[in-house]
């Protein structure tokens, strides 16, 4: 394309992250002329600075526990050494490999990649930073979200989770602000790598909106792993102090750390997109409002993924992107179902959850039955630390259907994927009871929970035998 040329396409996608790339490739696969703009690296938050590098760091952080546990099984080993530079170098290598796969797949699908910023001129015209204009029958905004920095004196000192993957060396101590997904994941992985870690959260419980058993059990497990957890703690300022920082809390307390990281939420990326020019307005959270087919109120303009602030998870963005492409160029499929989306929190121990929390479910199902078990898995029997596994099923007492599963412990993220299939399929507690257990596993507990517990007792009271 020359600078002034106009390219006509059937679909122009802004943002080559999970949702955008999926939509572009599926649309091109149906024969549509598709272009996609990306001003950063291809792959989006998930691949470049989110799920993928985070999970690799989490895996790295769990080796120390495995080494410790090994001695109970008869293994002994010489002194061990961890090298941050090796981990970050190898992680970035894997990210680069995935990025090139994404690029290759776009190219192989015939999608034109415009490696520059794009903004809307009107509902069917896009201008690239280079000045090139593109006319599109349909436009898909899939620009994701970015970390929000809280506002108080010294906030410029705060790192975001993006910065974690670029740190030249691993500090001795870290203060992590926030109590959501990223905060508990980052605190867990730092502590596992031997960093003295403090988690500072303004709320009274971690993971707002999650089942209270998960909140309590995770809090307890983080403390057992040596993480200092400060709840109801509002940061009022951060000051540079020597080589590190002094974090001052509104109640007068203060703490010190080499680095401070804010994991205080993310905001949709809508600045500089020309959305107003095209007539697309934003909601109170700065997100693009869409209907169940991801249409904005302007005909021809769609939006998917975190920029719409629906369920901000990569697999959901993929589904939404695919659904838009199918709607426009393929066979009409059912809209994406945002109910019962399973999710995992890669804290250590990790969480897998699907369906409403017990507190929410009590509103929805008057005859709710709660099945709960907390036990030490066989794999931990010979380890010094007896990490517990929490398994909780919620059952609608009227229909017998299992409506939610909340798991905390080893492989909870893997287990919850299959639980989501069962819940989506409408299976009843009787179906679970009729299923033969696989022994000895953690998962067998899912089909051997016999007695519903009385209304919302504490975890400790409900624990079954170890
Ligand atoms: P979350 O919205 O999950 O959590 C934000 C946290 O920051 C909350 O605890 C919130 O407290 C707190 N907070 C917000 N504003 C302030 C403030 N001004 N001062 C102090 N604390 C504040 O956001 P995350 O950044 O953790 O994650 C963003 C999204 O990314 C998640 O919603 C999730 O969908 C996705 N994600 C998914 C992952 C996965 O699937 N494993 C992993 C990482 C991210 P309060 O509760 O009081 O509002």
Boltz pocket constraint, residues with backbone or C-beta under 6 A from the ligand:
constraints:
  - pocket:
      binder: B
      contacts: [[A, 150], [A, 151], [A, 177], [A, 178], [A, 179], [A, 180], [A, 181], [A, 182], [A, 183], [A, 185], [A, 200], [A, 201], [A, 202], [A, 203], [A, 205], [A, 207], [A, 208], [A, 263], [A, 264], [A, 265], [A, 266], [A, 311], [A, 312], [A, 313], [A, 343], [A, 344], [A, 345], [A, 346]]
      max_distance: 6.0
